[in-house]
Amino acid sequence: MIAIQWNPSTKQLRQFAGIWFPAFCVLAGWMVGKKTGHWDGVQLAWAVCGLQALLGIIYPPGIRLVFVGLILLTFPVGWVVSHLLLGAIFYLVVTPIGLILRMSGHDPLQLKKPSENSVWKTPVGKTDATRYLRQS
């Protein structure tokens, strides 16, 4: 199970402040600027994000609230998408393969009852007793 990291390590916070947070801010600002056409506000937001990222690199606990906030914001989406994806793979890939194998009579675990009273299988190949004692 995936757990939310309430106390991320200093290394994680520095990586977030140096790479992911600026990339997220640039992408979000570019999308807002392209959609609205107001680049002055976007440039101001980029400056604030840049200062926050610099603060996070110098003093990692300073960006902890932003990190945890974004984790809390994106966690439900990731949980739903991962469960939907796993469900789709199971029901659209694994289940049809199992049904096809069952309808074709394939029994790899040999679970069907044999016609005899015993389920013992006669060994095939060498049955020399000395081979049981050989370790290599």
C-alpha positions in Angstrom: 0.0 0.0 0.0 1.2 3.5 -0.8 1.6 5.7 2.2 1.7 9.5 2.3 5.1 10.8 3.4 4.4 13.3 6.2 8.1 13.7 7.0 10.1 13.5 3.8 13.9 13.3 4.0 16.1 16.3 3.3 17.4 14.7 0.1 13.8 14.3 -1.2 13.0 17.9 -0.3 16.1 19.2 -2.1 15.3 17.1 -5.2 11.8 18.4 -5.2 12.9 22.0 -4.7 15.6 21.8 -7.4 13.9 19.8 -10.1 10.2 19.0 -9.7 8.9 22.1 -8.2 10.4 24.5 -10.8 9.4 22.2 -13.6 5.8 22.1 -12.3 5.7 25.9 -11.9 7.1 26.5 -15.4 4.6 24.1 -17.0 1.7 25.5 -15.0 2.6 29.1 -15.8 3.1 28.4 -19.4 -0.3 26.7 -19.7 -2.0 29.6 -17.9 -0.2 32.2 -20.0 -1.0 30.5 -23.2 -4.7 30.1 -22.3 -5.3 33.6 -20.9 -2.6 35.7 -22.6 -1.7 37.5 -19.3 2.1 36.9 -19.2 2.7 39.6 -16.5 1.0 37.5 -13.8 2.7 34.4 -15.0 6.1 36.0 -14.8 5.4 37.2 -11.2 4.3 33.6 -10.3 7.5 32.3 -11.9 9.6 34.7 -9.8 7.8 33.6 -6.6 8.2 29.9 -7.5 11.9 30.5 -8.3 12.4 32.1 -4.9 10.5 29.3 -3.2 12.7 26.7 -5.0 15.9 28.5 -4.0 14.7 28.6 -0.4 14.0 24.8 -0.7 17.5 24.1 -1.9 19.2 26.2 0.8 16.8 25.3 3.6 14.8 22.1 2.7 12.3 22.2 5.6 11.1 25.5 4.1 9.5 23.7 1.2 8.1 20.8 3.2 4.6 22.2 3.4 4.5 22.7 -0.4 5.8 19.1 -0.9 3.2 17.5 1.5 0.4 19.7 0.1 1.1 18.6 -3.5 1.3 15.0 -2.4 -2.1 15.3 -0.7 -3.5 17.0 -3.7 -2.3 14.3 -6.2 -2.6 11.2 -4.0 -6.4 10.5 -4.7 -5.9 10.9 -8.5 -2.9 8.4 -8.4 -4.9 6.0 -6.3 -7.9 6.0 -8.6 -5.8 5.8 -11.8 -3.7 2.9 -10.5 -6.7 0.9 -9.4 -8.5 1.5 -12.6 -5.4 0.5 -14.6 -4.9 -2.7 -12.6 -8.6 -3.6 -12.9 -8.5 -3.0 -16.7 -5.4 -5.1 -17.1 -6.9 -7.9 -15.1 -10.4 -7.9 -16.7 -9.3 -7.2 -20.2 -6.1 -9.3 -20.4 -5.8 -11.9 -17.7 -9.5 -13.0 -17.5 -9.9 -13.6 -21.3 -6.7 -15.6 -21.4 -8.0 -17.7 -18.5 -11.4 -18.2 -20.1 -9.8 -19.3 -23.4 -7.5 -21.8 -21.7 -10.4 -23.2 -19.6 -12.7 -23.6 -22.7 -9.9 -25.3 -24.6 -9.5 -27.8 -21.8 -6.0 -26.7 -20.8 -5.2 -28.0 -17.2 -1.5 -27.1 -16.4 -2.0 -27.9 -12.6 -3.7 -31.2 -13.4 -6.6 -30.4 -11.2 -9.1 -32.7 -13.0 -9.8 -36.0 -11.4 -8.0 -38.9 -13.1 -10.0 -42.0 -14.1 -8.0 -44.2 -11.7 -8.2 -44.1 -8.0 -4.7 -42.7 -7.5 -3.2 -39.4 -8.6 0.4 -40.9 -8.6 2.4 -40.1 -11.7 5.1 -42.5 -12.7 8.5 -40.7 -12.9 9.9 -40.3 -16.4 13.7 -40.5 -17.0 16.4 -41.9 -14.8 15.3 -43.6 -11.6 18.7 -44.7 -10.4 18.9 -44.4 -6.6 22.5 -43.1 -6.7 21.4 -39.9 -8.4 19.5 -38.9 -5.2 22.8 -38.9 -3.3 24.7 -36.8 -5.8 25.0 -33.1 -4.7 26.1 -31.6 -8.0 
